[in-house]
Amino acid sequence: MKIELLKNYPEFIDELNELFYDEWHHFHADRKKPQWKERLLTRVNGETIPTVLIALDNNTLLGSASLVVSDMDTRSDLSPWLAAVYVKDECRGQGVGRKLVLAIENLAAKLNIETLYLYTPSKELFYKYQGWETIEKTEYKNSDVVIMKKEIK
């Protein structure tokens, strides 16, 4: 398995857009699938913010993670964010998510970012085991979520 910039593998944009839409459209019910793709395309950059990293194995997409300026419109005071961490169902439990998160953390360190934030409705323990700290429990888009942070060394 390798972690790469989505920018270098544009052939996976449509597949990733489908996966994102299926996983998270309930958070943004007003956004249609073409709008999801437009948003994803704004993140297809190099080693900068925003960007998307993907996990690949034998030219098969396993998952992705993003580094973005803001991921919650209600918390624009926090920045930047680890966002859109997604691993295909059949690839979960194999360390793909951990490697994607670590790759974003390493990119953040390269960019001299001191603190990263994220929110999650259901994966608090996944991130806690990787050194993330819960800073707030709140409601966002009609879902209970936790906001977490990690100091980047």
Secondary structure, DSSP 8 states (H G I E B T S, - for coil): -EEEEGGG-GGGHHHHHHHHHHHHGGGGTT--HHHHHHHHHTT--SSSSSEEEEEEETTEEEEEEEEES-S-TT-TTS--EEEEEEE-GGGTTTTHHHHHHHHHHHHHHHTT--EEEEEESS-HHHHHTTT-EEEEEEEETTEEEEEEEEE--
